[in-house]
C-alpha cells in the first residue's frame, strides 16, 4: 500500500509552515470520479441489453416503482465494462481505490453481494477494442457486503479495500485509458442494481 490513509473519506490537508524563510503549504487532494457519468451510465437505456465480457448481459432497469434506473445484474458473474480515461492530474505512483453504489429489492440482511472490479490497461493506438481484454484483479478486493434493505442505496467501503496499488499502471495520464470491468457474485440477493462505479485517486502536483 503506497498511499496515505484517510478514514474520513475527505481530502487530507498537510501544512508545513515556516520550513523555509518563506514557508510552504502542501495539499494532498483525492478527487472522487464517477466512471459511469454520475450514475446515469448510458442515459436512460431502460431494459436495453448492454455488451458484456462475461456470459451474462446486464440491462438498465427501473428500481422499484421509481423512475430511477440502475444496471440490473440478475445472475452471478454478469458483468459490464467501461473505459476510463486516466485523468491528466492522476499520480499513478499512488493507490487508486474503487467503490460500488448499489441496491436490491430484498429485505435487510437477506443476503449479500461480492463486487469484483477487474481492469486492463488500454493504450491508445494499440488496444484492440474488438477483443476481450485480459482482466487483472485489484491488489485488495472489495469486501463482501450484506444488503441493508429493500431498494436502499448503499455503497462499499474503500478505505483499505478495492485498491489498485500505486506503481502498477504504466499508461500516460490524459492520453491512455483503463478498461474497468464490474461483476457481482450474489449470495441469496437477487436482481441487484449497480447504481454507480466510482474511483478515488491522488492528484500529482506540478512543480
N, C-alpha and C positions, 0 to 999 in steps of 0.2 A: 504494500500500500504506500503510495507516494504522496498522497495529498493530506493537508491538514484536516483535522476533524472539526465539525461544526454541528453539534447536536441539535441546535435550534432550527436548522434548515435555512436560516437567514444569512445574508452576506456577513463576512467577518472583516473587521477593520483593525489593523495593527498600526499603531502610531509610534514612531521612533523620533522623539523630539530632542533637539539640541545635540544630535550626533555629529554635526559639523558646525561650523561657525554660522551657517545659515539655517540649519535644522532641516529635517526631512519628514515627509509623511508618506507612508506606503499603504495602499488599499488593495486587499485581496477580494476580488469580486467574483461571484459564482452565478452567472446567469442561468435561468431555467428556460428551456425552449420546448415548444410542442412539436413533436415530429409529425403530428397529424394535423397541423394547421389550426390549433386552438380547439381540438376535439371534434372538428367537423369532418375530418378525414378526407372525404371526396365529395363534399357538398351534400346534397340530400338524395343520395342514391338508395332510396328505401327499397329493401328486399331485392337489391341488384347484386348478382354474384360478382365477387372480386377474384382476380387471379391469385393463386397461392402456390408456394413452393411445395407444400405438403399435399397429401391426397385430398384433404378437406377443402371446401370452398366457402369461407366465411361470407356473410352478407350483411348489408346495412339494414337494420330493422328497428321498428319503434320499440321504446321501452315502456312497458305497462300500457296505460291508456293515454299517455302523454304524446306530444308531437316531437319529443326528443328522440334522437336516434343514437345507436351505438353499433359497433361491429359485433354482430351476433356470432358466437363461436359455439355451435351446438354440440360438436363432437371433440373428444380428446385429440389433441395434437393438430387440429385445424390451425392454420397459420396465415399471417398476412405480412407482406414485405413492404418496406417503404425506403426510399432513397433520401438520405440526409446529407445535405451539403455541409461540409465541415466549415464552421464559422471562421471568418477572417481572423478573429481575435482569440481563437482557441489555443490553449497551451497543451500540446499533445504529450508533454513530459509529465503532466499531472493526470490524475484519475478522472474518468467520466462515469457518472452514475445514471442509472435508468430507473424509472418507476412507472407503474401502470395505474391508471384510474379505471375502475370497473364497477360493475353491479350485476345482480342476478335476481330472478323473481322469487326465490325461495326464502323461507323464514330464517331468522338468525340462527347461526351455528348448525345449520342443517348439513353443511359440507364445507369444502374448501377448494381453493384454486391455486395451482402452482404455475406461475407465469415463467416462460422461458424466452429470454432475449438472446438471439444469436446474431452474428454480424459477419460481413465480408468487406474488405476494402475495395472500393470501386474507383480506380484511377481513370480519369478522363483520357480517352484516346486508346485505351487497351482493354477496358472492362467489357465483357460480352453480355449485353442486355438480353440476348435470346437464349442464354444457357442458364441452367440452375446453378446459382453461386454456391461455392463451398461455404459452410457456416461454422464460425468459431464460437465457442461458448464464452460467456463472461468469466472473468477470473474469480469473481464471487457472485454466486447466483442469487436471484430474488427468492426470499423465503416463502414457504407455503403460507397462505393466509385464509383464515376462516371467514365465511360471509357474515356480514353484520345485520342483515335483514332484508326484507322484500324491497327490491329496487332502490336500496340505499347506496348512495355514492360513497365509495371508499377508495383508498389508494395504498399501494405497497410502500413500505418504508425503504429509504435509500441510504441512510447513514450506516455504512458498513455492509450494504447489500446491493446487488445489481451493479457491480463495479467492473469496469474495464480498466485495467491497470495502466497508469501512466507509462509512456515509453513503448507501448505496444504498437501503435499505429505509425505508419511511415508516410501517409498522404500529405498533400500540400494544402494547408488551410486556405479556404477561399476558392480553390480550384477543384479539389477532389471530393468524393462522396463516400459515405458509409452506407452499405446496404444493411438495413436493420430488419430482422425478422422476429415477429412476435407470435408465440404459440402458447397454448394453455392446456394443462393436464387437469381434468376435473376429478374431484372426489365427492361423489353424490350430487354436487351442484350441476344443474343443467341450464341450458340457454343463457350462458354467461355473456354479458356485453362488455367489450373493451371500449371505454369512452375516449381515452387518450393515452398516448405513449410519450413520456417526457424524458428529457436528458438534462443533466446539470454538469457544467464544466467550469474550468478555471480560465480566466482571461490571461492572455500573455501581453504584458505591457511593453511598449516600445521604449527604448532609451535606457 
